[in-house]
Amino acid sequence: MKKEKKGWKELPIGLVLEAGSSREFETGDWRSEKPIWDEKKCTHCLICWIYCPDSAIMVKDGKVKGIDYRYCKGCGICAEECPPKVKAIQMTREEK
């Protein structure tokens, strides 16, 4: 059963959310640019994962597996932090 999402007007003032509640708020449709990950270039250093403020970098068994666009807001931090000699993540204009 899927929970009904509340709008911002229904949230109490000074709201404190329980841990892990960000999974209930898919925010990926906010972005105007999105990161494109190149698996062939990636060295799996996980720097993008460390710096991603949205936990949108998917990792399994110590390796990057992709980007969860349901939560990625397109801030570009992952692309900026990817080592200059690697550049496995490039930002591109979001096309709807």
WOUR-V226784 format. One record per backbone hydrogen bond with DSSP energy under -0.5 kcal/mol. NH is the residue of the N-H (numbers start at 1). CO is the residue of the C=O. E is the energy in kcal/mol with one decimal. If there is no record, write none. Layout:
nh={NH,NH}
co={CO,CO}
e={E,E}
This chain:
nh={10,11,11,15,17,21,23,24,25,26,27,28,30,31,34,36,37,38,39,41,42,50,51,52,55,58,58,60,63,65,66,68,69,71,72,80,81,82,86,87,90,92,94,96}
co={7,7,8,12,15,18,20,21,22,24,25,70,27,28,92,90,35,88,37,38,38,46,47,48,52,56,66,63,60,58,58,56,67,68,68,76,77,78,83,83,36,34,32,94}
e={-1.3,-0.5,-0.7,-1.1,-0.5,-1.6,-1.2,-2.0,-1.5,-0.6,-0.6,-2.9,-1.7,-1.0,-3.0,-3.0,-0.5,-3.3,-0.8,-0.8,-1.6,-2.0,-2.1,-1.7,-0.9,-0.6,-2.8,-2.6,-1.3,-3.7,-1.1,-3.6,-1.2,-1.6,-1.4,-2.3,-2.5,-1.3,-2.0,-2.4,-2.2,-2.4,-3.0,-0.5}
